Amino acid sequence: MQSTRNVQYASITNSSMSGNIYSSASTFGELKAEDAQIGVLASSGMKALIKDGNGNEYQVSGDSTQLPEGDFKMYFVNSKNDSGRN
């Protein structure tokens, strides 16, 4: 089990859907189970992007995606652009 770290999250399209939690989750699925708002954002068709403490960014590919060990930020963005293409 990982140590507890700060996870900041935000929806790019809805500023009221943001916050931070302290979590020891090691996967995205565990994190969704810990925080209802993250679960809502994840189930709304948005894609999740993670930026770790070293500045590396990557896209969450599913519930089994491993989370960074240290503090990190998570952004939820539209999965499709205005024209409907990915």
LOVEX-113336 format. One line per field, with one value per residue (C-alpha): residue in three letters; x, z, y. Coordinates in nm, 4 decimals, decimal comma. Each point is the difference from the previous one (the first is absolute). Layout:
BEGIN
r	c(Ala/...)
xx	c(X/...)
zz	c(Z/...)
yy	c(Y/...)
//
This chain:
BEGIN
r	c(Met/Gln/Ser/Thr/Arg/Asn/Val/Gln/Tyr/Ala/Ser/Ile/Thr/Asn/Ser/Ser/Met/Ser/Gly/Asn/Ile/Tyr/Ser/Ser/Ala/Ser/Thr/Phe/Gly/Glu/Leu/Lys/Ala/Glu/Asp/Ala/Gln/Ile/Gly/Val/Leu/Ala/Ser/Ser/Gly/Met/Lys/Ala/Leu/Ile/Lys/Asp/Gly/Asn/Gly/Asn/Glu/Tyr/Gln/Val/Ser/Gly/Asp/Ser/Thr/Gln/Leu/Pro/Glu/Gly/Asp/Phe/Lys/Met/Tyr/Phe/Val/Asn/Ser/Lys/Asn/Asp/Ser/Gly/Arg/Asn)
xx	c(0,0000/0,1240/0,0430/-0,2674/0,0533/-0,1843/-0,2049/-0,1282/-0,2645/-0,1965/-0,2417/0,1165/-0,3634/-0,1628/0,1931/-0,2372/0,1170/0,3415/0,1672/0,2655/0,0116/0,2637/0,0157/0,2038/-0,1713/0,2411/-0,2359/-0,2510/-0,2832/0,0910/0,0151/-0,3477/-0,1356/0,1491/-0,1427/-0,3523/0,0765/0,2897/-0,2329/-0,2609/0,2577/0,1406/-0,3445/-0,1024/0,1925/0,2940/0,3552/0,2332/0,3538/0,2572/0,2946/0,2465/0,2425/0,2728/-0,2187/-0,0686/-0,3506/-0,1909/-0,3556/-0,1892/-0,0836/-0,2370/-0,0621/0,3223/0,2205/0,2717/0,0150/0,3223/0,1591/0,0266/-0,2418/-0,1598/-0,2624/-0,2829/-0,1901/-0,3243/-0,0461/-0,2581/0,0713/-0,1269/0,0583/-0,2793/-0,0052/-0,0651/0,3371/0,2343)
zz	c(0,0000/-0,0873/0,2483/0,0173/-0,2389/-0,1186/-0,3188/-0,1552/-0,2682/-0,2267/-0,2886/-0,2814/-0,0999/0,3441/0,2631/0,2767/-0,0506/0,1569/0,3294/0,1690/0,2099/0,1900/-0,1327/0,0202/-0,3078/-0,2387/-0,3002/-0,1638/0,0893/0,3698/-0,0205/-0,1586/0,2829/0,2603/-0,1419/-0,1436/-0,2032/-0,1808/-0,0702/-0,1496/-0,2199/-0,1170/-0,0907/-0,1888/-0,3142/0,0788/-0,0259/0,2952/-0,0309/0,2767/0,0579/0,2505/0,2214/-0,2668/-0,2612/-0,1958/-0,1456/-0,1047/-0,0719/0,2266/-0,2070/0,2448/0,3604/0,0152/-0,0881/0,2632/0,1748/0,0757/0,3388/0,1007/-0,0103/-0,3408/-0,1909/-0,2038/-0,2697/-0,1622/-0,3587/-0,2715/-0,1849/-0,3281/-0,1540/-0,1342/-0,3370/0,1712/-0,0894/0,2663)
yy	c(0,0000/0,3458/0,2795/0,2684/0,2884/0,3093/-0,0373/0,3225/-0,0398/0,2310/-0,0081/0,2255/0,0704/0,0325/0,1939/-0,1084/-0,3592/0,0339/-0,0704/-0,2017/-0,3132/-0,1918/-0,3517/-0,3170/-0,1513/-0,1686/-0,0211/0,2323/-0,2391/0,0186/0,3799/0,0169/-0,2140/0,2377/0,3227/0,0283/0,3143/-0,1698/-0,2924/0,2349/0,1719/-0,3334/-0,1342/0,3161/-0,0906/0,2250/-0,1260/0,0309/0,1339/-0,0278/0,2321/-0,1405/0,1904/-0,0209/0,1715/-0,3203/-0,0214/-0,3086/-0,1061/-0,2365/-0,3081/-0,1724/-0,0985/-0,2027/0,3010/0,0317/0,3367/0,1901/-0,0606/0,3665/0,2905/0,0557/0,1951/-0,1469/0,1859/-0,1083/0,1200/-0,0600/-0,3214/0,1504/0,3398/0,2213/-0,1761/-0,3346/-0,1490/-0,1381)
//
